[in-house]
Amino acid sequence: MAFILILIGLALLFAISWPIALCLMILVPFLWLLSIPFRIVGVLLEAALALIRQILLIPARILGFR
């Protein structure tokens, strides 16, 4: 569904201003490629914080608290 909305939006933009639409069609894949390292860092940071949280909650789990 989101893909269809993006396609319709791109078609409307192409009808209104084709140079901007062509520029977006060229730039969006490069922006997606640039965002990959930030996504990887986000996943690693989330995993590290979850590990620290679990380590800090070990005494509570041993005592039986949830």
N, CA, C and O atoms as a MOPAC input file, in Angstrom:
PM7 MOZYME 1SCF
protein

 N      0.82400 1    -1.19200 1     0.00000 1
 C      0.00000 1     0.00000 1     0.00000 1
 C      0.86800 1     1.25500 1     0.00000 1
 O      0.58600 1     2.21800 1    -0.71300 1
 N      1.91900 1     1.23100 1     0.80400 1
 C      2.79500 1     2.39300 1     0.85500 1
 C      3.50500 1     2.59700 1    -0.47800 1
 O      3.74200 1     3.72800 1    -0.90100 1
 N      3.84200 1     1.48300 1    -1.13700 1
 C      4.50600 1     1.59200 1    -2.42900 1
 C      3.59200 1     2.25800 1    -3.46100 1
 O      4.04800 1     3.07100 1    -4.26500 1
 N      2.30900 1     1.91200 1    -3.43600 1
 C      1.36600 1     2.50900 1    -4.37800 1
 C      1.23000 1     4.00200 1    -4.11800 1
 O      1.17500 1     4.79300 1    -5.05900 1
 N      1.17400 1     4.39700 1    -2.83400 1
 C      1.07600 1     5.82000 1    -2.51000 1
 C      2.32400 1     6.58200 1    -2.95700 1
 O      2.23000 1     7.70100 1    -3.46100 1
 N      3.48400 1     5.97000 1    -2.77000 1
 C      4.72300 1     6.60900 1    -3.21800 1
 C      4.72800 1     6.73700 1    -4.73200 1
 O      5.14900 1     7.75900 1    -5.27400 1
 N      4.26300 1     5.70500 1    -5.41000 1
 C      4.20800 1     5.73600 1    -6.87300 1
 C      3.24200 1     6.80600 1    -7.37900 1
 O      3.54400 1     7.51100 1    -8.34200 1
 N      2.09300 1     6.92500 1    -6.73800 1
 C      1.12800 1     7.96100 1    -7.11500 1
 C      1.70700 1     9.34200 1    -6.84300 1
 O      1.56700 1    10.24500 1    -7.66800 1
 N      2.35400 1     9.51500 1    -5.69600 1
 C      2.97900 1    10.80300 1    -5.38300 1
 C      4.06300 1    11.16400 1    -6.37800 1
 O      4.18000 1    12.32200 1    -6.77900 1
 N      4.85300 1    10.18800 1    -6.77600 1
 C      5.89400 1    10.43600 1    -7.76900 1
 C      5.29000 1    10.79900 1    -9.12300 1
 O      5.80600 1    11.66700 1    -9.82700 1
 N      4.20100 1    10.13400 1    -9.48100 1
 C      3.52900 1    10.45700 1   -10.74300 1
 C      2.96600 1    11.87100 1   -10.72300 1
 O      3.06100 1    12.59700 1   -11.71300 1
 N      2.38100 1    12.26100 1    -9.59500 1
 C      1.87400 1    13.63900 1    -9.47700 1
 C      3.01000 1    14.65400 1    -9.54000 1
 O      2.89400 1    15.68600 1   -10.20200 1
 N      4.10000 1    14.35700 1    -8.85100 1
 C      5.24300 1    15.25900 1    -8.89000 1
 C      5.82200 1    15.32800 1   -10.29600 1
 O      6.26400 1    16.39100 1   -10.73300 1
 N      5.82400 1    14.20600 1   -11.00500 1
 C      6.33100 1    14.18900 1   -12.37500 1
 C      5.44300 1    15.04000 1   -13.27700 1
 O      5.93500 1    15.69600 1   -14.19500 1
 N      4.12500 1    15.03000 1   -13.01400 1
 C      3.21200 1    15.83800 1   -13.81900 1
 C      3.36900 1    17.32000 1   -13.51100 1
 O      3.20500 1    18.16000 1   -14.39500 1
 N      3.68300 1    17.64200 1   -12.26400 1
 C      3.80900 1    19.04300 1   -11.86700 1
 C      5.17500 1    19.59900 1   -12.22000 1
 O      5.28500 1    20.66200 1   -12.83100 1
 N      6.22300 1    18.86900 1   -11.83000 1
 C      7.58300 1    19.35300 1   -12.06200 1
 C      8.48700 1    18.16200 1   -12.35200 1
 O      9.01200 1    17.54300 1   -11.42700 1
 N      8.67000 1    17.83900 1   -13.61800 1
 C      9.43700 1    16.66200 1   -13.97900 1
 C     10.91900 1    16.74500 1   -13.61800 1
 O     11.50700 1    15.70000 1   -13.34200 1
 N     11.57200 1    17.93000 1   -13.59800 1
 C     12.98700 1    17.92000 1   -13.19800 1
 C     13.19100 1    17.50200 1   -11.73600 1
 O     14.14300 1    16.79300 1   -11.40800 1
 N     12.28900 1    17.95200 1   -10.87500 1
 C     12.39600 1    17.56400 1    -9.46300 1
 C     12.12300 1    16.07400 1    -9.30900 1
 O     12.78800 1    15.40600 1    -8.51800 1
 N     11.15400 1    15.54000 1   -10.05500 1
 C     10.84300 1    14.11500 1    -9.98300 1
 C     12.02900 1    13.27700 1   -10.46000 1
 O     12.35600 1    12.26400 1    -9.84200 1
 N     12.66100 1    13.68000 1   -11.53000 1
 C     13.83000 1    12.94000 1   -12.01600 1
 C     14.98100 1    13.02300 1   -11.02800 1
 O     15.69800 1    12.04500 1   -10.81600 1
 N     15.15400 1    14.17900 1   -10.43000 1
 C     16.20900 1    14.35400 1    -9.42200 1
 C     15.94800 1    13.43800 1    -8.22500 1
 O     16.87600 1    12.82400 1    -7.69900 1
 N     14.69500 1    13.34400 1    -7.79800 1
 C     14.35900 1    12.45400 1    -6.68200 1
 C     14.58700 1    10.99400 1    -7.04500 1
 O     15.06700 1    10.21200 1    -6.22500 1
 N     14.24200 1    10.62900 1    -8.26900 1
 C     14.42800 1     9.23400 1    -8.69100 1
 C     15.91000 1     8.85300 1    -8.71100 1
 O     16.25300 1     7.68500 1    -8.53400 1
 N     16.76800 1     9.81700 1    -8.92200 1
 C     18.20900 1     9.54800 1    -8.93900 1
 C     18.79600 1     9.59700 1    -7.53200 1
 O     19.65600 1     8.78300 1    -7.19500 1
 N     18.34700 1    10.53400 1    -6.71300 1
 C     18.95000 1    10.74900 1    -5.39800 1
 C     18.46400 1     9.79700 1    -4.31100 1
 O     19.22600 1     9.48500 1    -3.39600 1
 N     17.23700 1     9.33000 1    -4.38000 1
 C     16.68200 1     8.49500 1    -3.30900 1
 C     17.48900 1     7.20500 1    -3.09400 1
 O     17.75000 1     6.86000 1    -1.94100 1
 N     17.89400 1     6.47900 1    -4.13700 1
 C     18.71400 1     5.28100 1    -3.86200 1
 C     20.04800 1     5.60000 1    -3.18300 1
 O     20.51200 1     4.83500 1    -2.33800 1
 N     20.66200 1     6.72400 1    -3.55100 1
 C     21.91600 1     7.10100 1    -2.89700 1
 C     21.68900 1     7.46700 1    -1.44500 1
 O     22.50500 1     7.12600 1    -0.58900 1
 N     20.59600 1     8.15600 1    -1.14900 1
 C     20.28700 1     8.49000 1     0.24200 1
 C     20.00400 1     7.22400 1     1.05000 1
 O     20.38000 1     7.13600 1     2.21900 1
 N     19.34500 1     6.24700 1     0.42900 1
 C     19.08900 1     4.98000 1     1.10700 1
 C     20.40400 1     4.26600 1     1.41600 1
 O     20.56700 1     3.70900 1     2.50200 1
 N     21.33300 1     4.28000 1     0.47400 1
 C     22.64000 1     3.65900 1     0.70500 1
 C     23.41300 1     4.37400 1     1.81100 1
 O     24.11600 1     3.73200 1     2.59200 1
 N     23.28800 1     5.68800 1     1.87900 1
 C     23.97300 1     6.43700 1     2.92900 1
 C     23.36500 1     6.17400 1     4.30700 1
 O     24.05300 1     6.31500 1     5.31800 1
 N     22.09900 1     5.79700 1     4.36200 1
 C     21.45100 1     5.57700 1     5.66000 1
 C     21.77600 1     4.20700 1     6.24900 1
 O     21.54900 1     3.99300 1     7.44000 1
 N     22.29700 1     3.27900 1     5.45900 1
 C     22.57300 1     1.92600 1     5.95100 1
 C     23.54200 1     1.91400 1     7.14200 1
 O     23.26100 1     1.22700 1     8.12400 1
 N     24.67300 1     2.64400 1     7.10100 1
 C     25.55600 1     2.61400 1     8.28000 1
 C     24.89200 1     3.14800 1     9.54100 1
 O     25.16500 1     2.65300 1    10.63500 1
 N     24.02800 1     4.14600 1     9.41100 1
 C     23.34000 1     4.68500 1    10.57900 1
 C     22.36300 1     3.66400 1    11.14700 1
 O     22.18900 1     3.58400 1    12.36300 1
 N     21.72500 1     2.88600 1    10.28200 1
 C     20.83400 1     1.83700 1    10.75900 1
 C     21.62300 1     0.76700 1    11.50500 1
 O     21.17600 1     0.27900 1    12.54300 1
 N     22.78600 1     0.40100 1    10.98800 1
 C     23.61800 1    -0.60900 1    11.64200 1
 C     24.05900 1    -0.11700 1    13.01400 1
 O     24.01300 1    -0.87000 1    13.98700 1
 N     24.48300 1     1.12900 1    13.09800 1
 C     24.89400 1     1.69700 1    14.38800 1
 C     23.71100 1     1.72000 1    15.35300 1
 O     23.88500 1     1.45800 1    16.54300 1
 N     22.52000 1     2.02700 1    14.86500 1
 C     21.33700 1     2.03300 1    15.71700 1
 C     21.02200 1     0.66000 1    16.27800 1
 O     20.67800 1     0.53000 1    17.45300 1
 N     21.13800 1    -0.36600 1    15.44500 1
 C     20.87800 1    -1.73000 1    15.90900 1
 C     21.91700 1    -2.14400 1    16.94000 1
 O     21.57600 1    -2.74100 1    17.96100 1
 N     23.18400 1    -1.83200 1    16.67900 1
 C     24.24300 1    -2.19200 1    17.62900 1
 C     24.08100 1    -1.46000 1    18.95600 1
 O     24.28700 1    -2.04700 1    20.01900 1
 N     23.71600 1    -0.18700 1    18.90100 1
 C     23.52200 1     0.58000 1    20.12400 1
 C     22.33700 1     0.03900 1    20.91800 1
 O     22.39800 1    -0.05500 1    22.14400 1
 N     21.27000 1    -0.31100 1    20.22700 1
 C     20.11400 1    -0.87900 1    20.91600 1
 C     20.46000 1    -2.21000 1    21.57100 1
 O     20.01900 1    -2.48000 1    22.68900 1
 N     21.23800 1    -3.03900 1    20.89500 1
 C     21.65000 1    -4.32400 1    21.47100 1
 C     22.55100 1    -4.11900 1    22.68300 1
 O     22.41800 1    -4.82700 1    23.68100 1
 N     23.46800 1    -3.15700 1    22.60300 1
 C     24.36400 1    -2.89200 1    23.72900 1
 C     23.57700 1    -2.38900 1    24.93800 1
 O     23.85500 1    -2.79500 1    26.06700 1
 N     22.61100 1    -1.52000 1    24.71800 1
 C     21.80300 1    -1.01700 1    25.83000 1
 C     20.93100 1    -2.12100 1    26.42900 1
 O     20.72500 1    -2.15300 1    27.64200 1
 N     20.41800 1    -3.02200 1    25.59400 1
 C     19.63400 1    -4.14900 1    26.11100 1
 C     20.51200 1    -5.07100 1    26.94600 1
 O     20.06400 1    -5.58400 1    27.97100 1
 N     21.75600 1    -5.29100 1    26.52600 1
 C     22.68200 1    -6.12200 1    27.29900 1
 C     22.98600 1    -5.48500 1    28.65000 1
 O     22.97400 1    -6.17200 1    29.67100 1
 N     23.25400 1    -4.19600 1    28.67100 1
 C     23.52900 1    -3.49700 1    29.93700 1
 C     22.30800 1    -3.56700 1    30.85000 1
 O     22.44500 1    -3.76200 1    32.05800 1
 N     21.12600 1    -3.40900 1    30.28400 1
 C     19.90300 1    -3.47900 1    31.09000 1
 C     19.74100 1    -4.86000 1    31.71300 1
 O     19.39300 1    -4.97800 1    32.88800 1
 N     19.99200 1    -5.90200 1    30.92800 1
 C     19.86500 1    -7.26000 1    31.45300 1
 C     20.90200 1    -7.54500 1    32.53300 1
 O     20.60800 1    -8.22900 1    33.51400 1
 N     22.09100 1    -7.03200 1    32.35900 1
 C     23.13700 1    -7.22700 1    33.38300 1
 C     22.75200 1    -6.52700 1    34.68000 1
 O     22.95000 1    -7.06600 1    35.76800 1
 N     22.20100 1    -5.31800 1    34.55600 1
 C     21.81200 1    -4.58300 1    35.75700 1
 C     20.59700 1    -5.19600 1    36.45400 1
 O     20.41700 1    -4.99600 1    37.65600 1
 N     19.76400 1    -5.93300 1    35.72700 1
 C     18.56600 1    -6.51500 1    36.32300 1
 C     18.76700 1    -7.94700 1    36.82700 1
 O     17.81800 1    -8.56900 1    37.30500 1
 N     19.97600 1    -8.46800 1    36.72800 1
 C     20.24500 1    -9.82500 1    37.22400 1
 C     19.90100 1    -9.97500 1    38.71000 1
 O     19.24800 1   -10.95600 1    39.06700 1
 N     20.30900 1    -9.04900 1    39.59900 1
 C     19.95200 1    -9.22200 1    41.01700 1
 C     18.43700 1    -9.24600 1    41.23800 1
 O     17.95900 1    -9.99300 1    42.09200 1
 N     17.69400 1    -8.46700 1    40.50900 1
 C     16.24000 1    -8.45200 1    40.68700 1
 C     15.64400 1    -9.78100 1    40.23400 1
 O     14.70900 1   -10.27900 1    40.86200 1
 N     16.16200 1   -10.35700 1    39.16700 1
 C     15.65500 1   -11.64600 1    38.70500 1
 C     16.02300 1   -12.75400 1    39.67700 1
 O     15.24000 1   -13.68400 1    39.87300 1
 N     17.17500 1   -12.67500 1    40.27800 1
 C     17.58400 1   -13.68600 1    41.25400 1
 C     16.66900 1   -13.63500 1    42.48400 1
 O     16.30700 1   -14.67300 1    43.03900 1
 N     16.30200 1   -12.43000 1    42.90100 1
 C     15.42900 1   -12.28100 1    44.06300 1
 C     13.97000 1   -12.56500 1    43.72900 1
 O     13.14500 1   -12.62400 1    44.64100 1
 N     13.62700 1   -12.74100 1    42.47900 1
 C     12.26000 1   -13.12200 1    42.10300 1
 C     11.38200 1   -11.99600 1    41.63000 1
 O     10.19600 1   -12.22500 1    41.39300 1
 N     11.89200 1   -10.79000 1    41.47900 1
 C     11.08600 1    -9.70100 1    40.97000 1
 C     11.00100 1    -9.77500 1    39.45800 1
 O     11.90900 1   -10.28000 1    38.79800 1
 N      9.91300 1    -9.27300 1    38.91900 1
 C      9.77600 1    -9.28400 1    37.46000 1
 C      9.97700 1    -7.92000 1    36.92200 1
 O      9.90200 1    -7.71700 1    35.71000 1

